[in-house]
Amino acid sequence: MILHHLFKNADIRLAMQEQAAGIANVNGNSIDTLGYDAVAFVGIWGALTATQVSQFKVQGSNDNATWTDIAGSHTTLLTDGQSHTVNVIDVYRTGYRYLRLVALRATANAVIDGAVAILYHNENSPSAFADASVASAPTFVYLATAGTP
């Protein structure tokens, strides 16, 4: 029997820590994509103050020092009623080794609850979740009969 698990051929990293309410832009953690073709960034917004102007984007770098915006990676600007929501940016074969999520905040306070990067479409098996930002490897659950607890 073939078992299909999301993280069988993927890895996960902490892309951005929680950020208190603010209007300053925040650069996320550098994600080394060596061995992977794609990264899905999952950014989580907290409370948004009325009139805020907030969105995520992705930047790339080949030297982990000079960063360039990835065209088309900006999420739609959030509306004031979108507190406690998630944005996903899925990038594929960007040509950059390092990627990072950037939170753009202006005008009024926006809380960032955090973000993760899911690396996938890898050349080899993942590195057993060796990144220090991951507390433990995923727990896989297999039920012999679908729907049976």
Secondary structure, 3 states (H helix, E strand, C coil): CCCCCHHHHEEEEEEECCEEEECCCEECCCEECCCEEEEEEEEEEEEECCCCEEEEEEEEECCCCCCEECCCCCCCCCCCCCCCCEEEEEEECCCCCEEEEEEEEECCCEEEEEEEEEEEEECCCCCCCCCCCCCCCCCCCCCCCCCCC
